[in-house]
Amino acid sequence: MSNSIPLPAAVPTPAYTYAQFRVLMDTLTAKRRTTGPDQSPGLIRYTDQNRVHLDRAHAMPLLPELVEKLAHLPRPEHWLVLGEAWCGDTAHLLPILAHLAEKSAGKVELHVLLRSEHPELMAAHQTNGSNSIPKLIRREQGSGNDLGDWGPRPAIAQVLAQQLHKDKSLHVNEIIKTMNAWYEADNGRAMQQELLALLGKPVA
């Protein structure tokens, strides 16, 4: 289901458009599978549940000032998002990134890359030595030069996730439930505000 059209040098293959990734999620769920080598029942269940998060997040309101900023970028960008179908954070954040790209007046083109299929790229964009996803990598469309990255979560969500994972009394389902509630309450604002600040910084 990866893109059959030749991709620019800035986009490694295999890669998916957001629409292709959304179809992939449905296909995997129908086959009782997920992305990556781990096909455990838990990850397959999360993949099915994440389809709801994808649809909800894509409908979240976009910050007008961020949409305006993207539409007037000095140079077109490719946004590469490393993720996986079973990843809850990917399900909450990827649709907003895709929606922003759709509203960028052609200045941003987004592709989804599975972490399991791009280990070298993931290794180059770790978070504190961890292969945390989702990870947004911005590249200049013309040259393919890296313009920076973002992820895997808004800073406030990152702190919450770290606190939850340190509490050994919590079951993983409790952690996921708490994180889901945070994302739903935030309504996509924290990530968009961080992206707005990021885009305002000069490229080194």
Secondary structure, DSSP 8 states (H G I E B T S, - for coil): ----S---TTS-SS-B-HHHHHHHHHHHHHTT--SSS---HHHHHHHHHHHHHHHHHHTS---HHHHHHHHT-SS-EEEEEEE-TT-HHHHHHHHHHHHHHHTSTTSEEEEEEEGGG-HHHHHTT-BTTB--S-EEEEEETTT--EEEEE-SS-HHHHHHHHHHHH-TTS-HHHHHHHHHHHHHHHTTHHHHHHHHHHHTS---
